[in-house]
Amino acid sequence: MSSLKSLWTKLKVAAADATDPGREHRIGQFAAELRRALVTQRREFSVDAERDRLSMTSSECRQAAALAYRVFVQKSWEDERQTEKERQQLDWIAAKLELRPSERQSIDEECGRRIFLGAIAHVFADGDVTDVEVARLDQIAASLGTTTAALVQRLYEQEAIGLLRRQFADAAPALTKDPAAWRRIAATARRLGFSESATGGLLEQQMRAVLGHFFADAAADNRLDSVEREAIDRLLNTLPLPASVREYFQDEVRRIVILTDVAEGRMPTATIRSFSLDAGERGFFEGPALFQRVRTLRSGPRLEEHGGVVGITDTRLLFRGEERSFAVRLRKVIGVDQVRGGVDISSGGKADGTILFGRDAGVPTAILRKAVALAKQTETEAGRDRSRFVARDVRQRVWQKYGGSCANCAATQYLEFDHIVPVARGGSNSEQNVQLLCRACNIAKSDRI
């Protein structure tokens, strides 16, 4: 009932204003008279006496009293703070003007919020939160009986989130070189009432994009130099990433480190359990694989597939399946051509065919190719014109062309540079033949080729 009564009162006032154009000006004059009377009469002031003296209606008197009180409140905020003495004075003024508690509270909060909004608008405008600005916000919030964090969370959360995202976007280029860049963002978030974990959640998508771009660029040549490794470690150790995201990128680091080592001739050591090695034979890799070969029969060509385990050592390529097994000396391998998901092997014997290593074929493929080169006592691979290396400037243009998203599904996470026409089939490394694909779409494309 009270809310309906309040609504009815507001409607009557609005109707009165509509039919009495001079009412607003008259209320303003009444409010000015009430302020003067309060200042001069002080204890002797009576709102009823002033209503009779000025011939105000009850409605006009309530509006004038509220307007007069608002002016006093605004004056108390001129230095952007309310002292205890000023609050006591406002208590006395509100009582003398016979304001309802709810009406007085509404005016107090509205005036205080306006001051706070003006102060924080400057923060949002310049994109930074200095110690001076924080002290200013804290002073205003304290006068309102609350904290900066509480006010931001309750009234300006979306604006604050927008500020943090803009600040992160501006700082992104420096994050790999300057750990303080993130600390400044975290400090801003903390000052606005966000914990570091909450900030990480708000900025997770942007953090993934920064890491994804950096990894795609670093992994394009399957090498990770000391500068890139240091930058990646700094990002992983600085940004508050979710555990699953951190683990994914840590796995990516390990993968690229192995590829870098292999490219430079530092071969990994693997425990070979599925095969018996010769004395002094060193294992490089063991894992699941699928061996395929095409047999020519009278009825036509037939594709054979054998699932099993593959082993790579410093002298041999080994395969064991339920129906087919073989071992071939690496020095007898004529060619190792990279294909989607694995390699085509040419040895002039029973190992000829395709070995598919599964979802992450890059590491075993690189190990096998380097192992063959080492076994033949050469450090350079034949057919450099068929290299899969994509120049940095090409990678940058491709990234901009696709807007940092998958060309197939528009995903923005786990992106890789992909050759539209595979290098093994004559595809070039030009930007016309390179696209961005997410890991899932890249694997799906591999399955179709």
N, C-alpha and C positions, 0 to 999 in steps of 0.2 A: 504493500500500500504506500509506503514512504517513497519508493522509487516512482510510482505513478503520480504521487502528489508533487514530487520534484519536477517531473516531466511536465505536468500541467502548469506549474508555476513558470517554467521556462517558456512554454508556449504562450502564456498570457503576456509575459514580458516582451517576447518577440512580436506578438500582435500589437502590443502597445507601441513598440518602437516603429513598427511599420506605419501606424496611423498617426504617429507623433514624431515627425522628422527632427524636431528640436529637442527631443528628450535626451539624446546622448550629450549634447552640449550642456543642457541644464544639469545633468547628473555630474558632469565634470566640474561645473561651478559649485554645486553643492559639496562635492568632495573637497574642493579647495577651501571652502568655508569651514568644513569639519576639521581639516588639518590646522587651519589658523586658530580655531577655537581650542583645539587640543593643546597647542603650543602656549597660548596665552592664558587659558583658564586652568589647565592642568587638573588638579584635584577636584575643582568645582565643575569640570566639564560634565555635561549630561547629554547623551545623544537624543533623549526624548525632548529636552528643552530646545536643542538645536533644530530638531524636526519641526517643532511648533513655530520657532522663530522664523525659519526659512519656508514654512508652509509646504513641507514635503509630504508626499503620501508615504505610507509604510513601505511600499515597493521601492520608491525612489530613495528613501532613507537607507534601505538595506544595500542597494546598489552603490550609493555614494559612500557608505561606510566601507564596503569592500574595496572600492577604488582608492579611497584615502589610505586604507591599510596597505594596499599594494605599493603605493608611492613610498611609504615608510620602509617597507621591506626592500624595495629596489635601492633606496638610499643606503640601507645598511650593507648592501653588497657592493658598494662603489669601490672598495678596496679588495674585492673578491674574497672576503671572509666575513664571518659574523662572530663577534666576540660574545662572551657570556653576558656582559653588560648589555649589549645590543639585543640579545635574545630576551633578556628580562624586560627591557623597554618595550619590545614588541608584544610580550605577554600582557603588559599593562595596557598598551594601546588597543589590542584586540578585545580585552575585557571592557574597556571604556566604550568602544564602538559596538559592543554587544554582538560580536561576530559568532556565528555557530562554529563549534570546533572543526567540523568537516570542511566548512568554508575557509576557515583560516588555514587549515592543513593544505588544502588545495592550492591556495595562493603561495604559501611558503615553498611547497615542492616545485611549483611552476617557475617561480623566480629563481630558485636555486639551480634547477635543471638548466634554465636558460644560460646562467652564468657558466655552468660546467660545460654545456654544449659549445659556448663561444670559445672556451679554453681548449677543449679537445678538438674543435674544428681546425684550429691552427696546427695541432699535432698531425691530424689526418692530411692536411694540405701540404705540409713540408715533408711528409713521409718518414719522420724520425721522432724519437721521444728522448729529449735531453733530460738531464737531472733537474734543470731549472723548471722545465715543463712539468715533470713529475711532481716536484714540490708544489707547484701551483695547483695541480689537479688534487693532490692530497689535501691541501689547505681547504679547497672548496668542499671536497667530500667530507672532511672532518666537520666542517660547519653544518653540513646536512646530517651529521650523526651517522655517517657510513664511511666506506672506503672507495678509493678510485676503482679498484678491481670489481667491487660489488656494483657500482654504478655502470661501469662499462659492460659487464656481463648482463645487466638487467635492461639497459637502455640503448647501448651502442655496440652490441656484439657483432653484427654484420659489418658495420663500418670498421671495427677493429680487425676483424678477419681479413677484410679487403686490404687494410694497411699492411698487415703481415705478409700477405701474398705479393703485394707490390714490392715490398722491401726485399722479399726473397728473390723475386724475378730480377731486381736491380743488382742483387749481390751474387747471383748465380755464376757469372763469369769469374768471380774472385774466389769462389768457395774451394776450388782445387789448389789454390796457392796460399790463401790466407785463412787460417782457422778462426781468426778473430771475426771474420765476416759472419759466421753463424752465431758466435757469441753475442754479437750486436743484435741480431734478430731475436735470439732467446731472451736477451735483456729487455727488449721492447715488449715481447710477449709477456714476460714476467711482470713488467710494470703495468700492463693492461689486464693482469689477473689470470693469464693462461699459464698452466704448468708446462714444463718442457715436453712431457708425454702428450699433453693435449695439443700443444703446438705441432708436434710431429704428426699427429693425426690430421690436423687441419691442412698441413702442407705436404702430406704424403704423396699426393699425385704429382706435385711439382718436383719433389725430391726424386721420385722414380724417373721423371722425364729427364732431369739433369744427369742422373746416373746412367740412364739408358742411352742418352746421346753420347756421353763420354765413353761408355763401353763399346758402343757400336763403332765409334771412331777408332778407338784403340784396338779393337779386335779385327778391324777390316783387313789388316795385314798379318793377323795372327802372331803379332809380336808385341811385347810389352816392355818398353825401355824403362830405365830407372826413373825418369821424370814422370812417366805415365803411372808407374807402379806407386810412386810416392804420392801422387795426386789422388789415386783411387783409395789408397790406404787412409789418406787424410779424410776423404769424404765418408768412408765407412766408419771411421773412428769418431767423426765429429757429428754427423747427422743422426737424430734420434729415429732410426728406421725400425719398422716392425721386424720381428725376428725372422719371419719367412722371407722378407725382402732382403735382409742382410745376408741370410744364408745363401740365397740365390746368387747374389753378386760375389760373395766369397767363393762360391763354387766356380763362378766365371773367372775370377782372378786366378784360381788354381789351374783352371783349364788353359788360360792364355799363357800363364807362366810355363807350363809344360810345353806348349807349342813354341814359345820363345826359346826355351832350352834346346828343344829338338832342332829348331832351325839353326841354332848356333853350334850344333854338334854335341850338346850335353844330353846324353840319352838317359832316360829314367831307368830305374832298376825295379823289376817286378818279380814277385814270387810265382813261378810256374808250377802249378799243381797237377794239371791234367796231362802233362807230357813228361817223359823221361829225357833229361838233357845230357849231352855229352860232357865229358870232363872239361871244365873251364868254360863251358858255354854260359853266356850271360842272358838272362831274360829281360826283355824290354816291356812286354805287354801280354796280358791274357784276358780274354773276355768272350761273351757270347757273340756269335756271328751266324750269318746265313750264306752258304756257298751256292752259287748258281752257275750252271753252264748249259749251253745249247748243244744237243747231240743231233747229228744229221742221220735220220733213218730213212728207210725206203718209203715209209709213209709220210715223210716230211720232217722238218725240224721239231724237236721236242725240248722243252725247258725242264731241266732237272733242278730241284731245290733240296738242299740238305741243311738242316739246322744242327748246330753243334758249338764247339769252342775253338777259338783261334788263338794261337800263340805266336809271338814274334820274338826272336832272339837275335843275337849279333851274327848268327850264321844261317838260321833257317826260318822259313815260314811253315807253321804247323797248323793242321786242321784235323779235328776229330768229331765225327758225327756217328749216328747209329748205323748208317748204311754206307758211309763213305769217309775215308780218312786219307791224309797224305802229308808228306813232308817234302819241301823243296829247298835246295840250297839257294841262298840269296844271290850268290854270284852267277847262278844260272838263269835268274829272272831277266827277261829281255825288256819288259816294260811294265810300269805301274802307272796307270792312267786314272786320275781321280774322277769318280762319278758321284751322283747323288747318293749319299749314304754309305759310300765305301770306295772300292777301287776295282778296276779291271786288271787282272794279272795275266801276263804273257810270259810263259817259260818254255814253250815248246814241248810241254808234257802234260801230266795229269792235273797240274794245278791251274791250268788255263781256265779262266772263268771270272766270275765277279764275286767278291767278298763284301757283304754288307754288314756293317758293324752296329747298326741300330740307330738310336736317336742322336747320339753324340759321336758322329763318325770322324770328326776333325782330328782328334788326338791320335787314335790308332792309325788313321790314314797317314798323318804326318810322320809318325814313328816308323811305319813300314817303308815309306819312300826314303826317309833318311837312312834307315838300316840298310836298304839295298845300296844306296850311294856309298855308305861307309864300307860295306862288304866288297864293293867293286873298287875301293880305295880312291874314291873321288868325292869331293865335298860339294860339287855343283850338280844340279839336276839338269837333264836334257830338256830342250823345248821351253826356254825362258819366255818366249813370246806367248806361251799359253799360261803364264803366271796369273794367278787370281788376284794379285795385288791391285787395289783401287787407290789411286792417288788421293792425298788429303783434300786438295781443292775440289776434286770430283765428289768426294764424300760430302763435303760441305754443301755443294750445289744440290746434290740429291736430297740431303736432309731438308733443305729449304723448299725444294720442289714439292716434297710430300708433307711438308709441315710437321715433321717429327712424328708421323703416324703411319701405320701399316697401309700399304697401297691397296690391300685386299679388303681388310675389315675395319680399318681406321683405328686399330688399337694403338695405344701410346706406350706400351710397356714391352720390354724384352725384344727390342728391335734389332734387326740384322741387315747388313747390306747384301743384296742378292743379285746374282747375274740372271737377267731375264732369259737370255739364251746362254746355257752353260758354257763355260770356258772350254770344257772337253769337246763341245760340239762347234767350236769356232767363235763363240761369243767374245765380244771385246770388253775392255774395262772402261769404256766411255760412259758418260752420264746417260746416254740414250739406252744403254743396255744394263744399267744398274738401277735397282729399285729398293725401297725399304719394305721389309716384311717382318711381322712378328714371328717369334719362334714357332708358334703353332702353324701359321700359314706357310712358313718355310718348309716345315716337316711335311705338311699336306701336299705341297707342290712336289717335294722330293718323292713322295709316294706315287705321284701320277706320272713321273718321268721314267 
